């Protein structure tokens, strides 16, 4: 019974991260078509972001597309993390018997909590805190 509960908690925590990644991706795709959510609050800045590039490379299209590219890669990274954790918890829970794997999984999830606190807002903070807590408790229940 405790194994099933642990797997359920891990899958639920991973599901929260996956949902956050999907929502982030959805907003990013929408902003590619019509900038709203990730656009600057000062609307006068958006044309400037579209007309300039980052200083690192001359072959970058523009700052706005670079910025959206970061959001796309962030979304995919969060979803990949979630799918990997769910796979370990549901399909291959034996992998979680390795303490280093558990430390990396929880540490990675906790890094989203810290980044949310430092750079983002309440929804990713609450979601990642709940998600990583469920994952950690689920793994503790398994081993």
C-alpha positions in Angstrom: 0.0 0.0 0.0 2.7 2.5 0.9 4.4 1.8 -2.5 1.2 2.7 -4.3 0.7 5.9 -2.2 4.3 6.9 -2.9 3.9 6.4 -6.6 0.6 8.4 -6.5 2.3 11.3 -4.7 5.3 11.3 -7.1 3.0 11.2 -10.1 0.8 14.0 -8.7 3.8 16.2 -7.9 5.2 15.6 -11.4 1.8 16.3 -12.8 1.8 19.8 -11.2 5.2 20.5 -12.8 3.9 19.3 -16.1 0.8 21.5 -15.9 3.0 24.5 -15.1 5.2 23.7 -18.1 2.1 23.3 -20.4 0.6 26.6 -19.2 3.9 28.4 -19.7 4.2 26.9 -23.2 0.6 27.9 -24.1 1.3 31.5 -23.0 4.6 31.6 -24.9 2.9 30.4 -28.1 0.1 33.0 -27.7 2.8 35.7 -27.2 4.5 34.7 -30.4 1.3 35.5 -32.3 0.2 38.5 -30.2 2.4 39.7 -27.4 0.5 40.2 -24.2 1.5 38.1 -21.1 5.3 38.2 -21.4 5.4 41.6 -23.2 6.7 44.5 -21.2 4.0 46.5 -19.2 5.4 49.6 -20.9 4.0 49.0 -24.4 6.4 51.4 -25.9 9.3 49.0 -25.2 8.0 46.1 -27.3 8.9 47.7 -30.7 12.4 48.4 -29.3 12.8 44.8 -28.2 11.8 43.7 -31.7 14.3 46.1 -33.3 17.4 45.3 -31.2 19.4 42.1 -30.7 21.3 40.7 -27.8 24.9 41.9 -27.7 26.4 38.4 -27.6 25.7 37.5 -31.3 25.1 39.5 -34.5 23.1 36.6 -36.1 20.3 36.7 -33.5 17.1 37.8 -35.0 16.0 40.2 -32.2 15.8 40.5 -28.4 12.0 39.7 -28.3 12.4 36.4 -30.2 15.5 35.5 -28.1 13.3 36.2 -25.0 10.5 34.0 -26.3 13.0 31.3 -27.2 14.1 31.2 -23.5 10.4 30.8 -22.5 10.0 27.9 -25.0 13.1 26.1 -23.7 12.0 26.7 -20.1 8.6 25.2 -20.8 10.0 22.1 -22.5 12.6 21.7 -19.7 9.9 21.8 -17.0 7.8 19.3 -18.9 10.8 17.0 -19.4 11.6 17.1 -15.7 8.0 16.2 -14.9 7.9 13.3 -17.4 11.2 12.0 -16.1 10.0 12.1 -12.5 6.7 10.5 -13.4 8.5 7.8 -15.4 10.8 7.0 -12.4 7.9 7.0 -10.0 5.4 5.0 -12.0 7.3 2.8 -14.4 10.7 2.4 -12.8 10.5 3.1 -9.0 13.6 0.9 -8.6 15.6 3.8 -10.0 14.5 5.8 -6.9 16.3 3.4 -4.6 19.5 5.3 -5.5 19.8 8.1 -2.9 21.6 10.3 -5.4 18.8 10.1 -7.9 16.3 11.1 -5.2 18.6 14.0 -4.2 18.9 15.2 -7.8 15.2 15.0 -8.4 14.2 16.9 -5.2 17.1 19.3 -5.6 16.1 20.1 -9.2 12.4 20.6 -8.1 13.5 22.8 -5.2 15.5 25.0 -7.6 12.3 25.9 -9.3 10.9 27.0 -5.9 14.0 29.2 -5.3 13.8 30.6 -8.8 10.1 31.3 -8.4 10.7 33.1 -5.2 13.6 35.2 -6.6 12.4 35.9 -10.1 8.8 35.0 -10.9 5.4 35.2 -9.1 3.1 33.3 -6.8 1.6 30.7 -9.2 4.9 29.0 -10.1 6.1 29.4 -6.5 3.1 27.7 -5.0 2.9 25.1 -7.8 6.6 24.1 -7.6 6.6 24.1 -3.8 3.6 21.8 -3.7 4.9 19.7 -6.6 8.4 19.1 -5.1 6.9 18.4 -1.6 4.6 15.7 -3.0 7.5 14.2 -5.0 9.8 14.2 -1.8 7.1 12.7 0.4 6.3 10.1 -2.2 9.9 9.1 -2.5 10.2 9.0 1.3 7.1 6.7 1.3 8.7 4.4 -1.2 12.1 4.1 0.6 
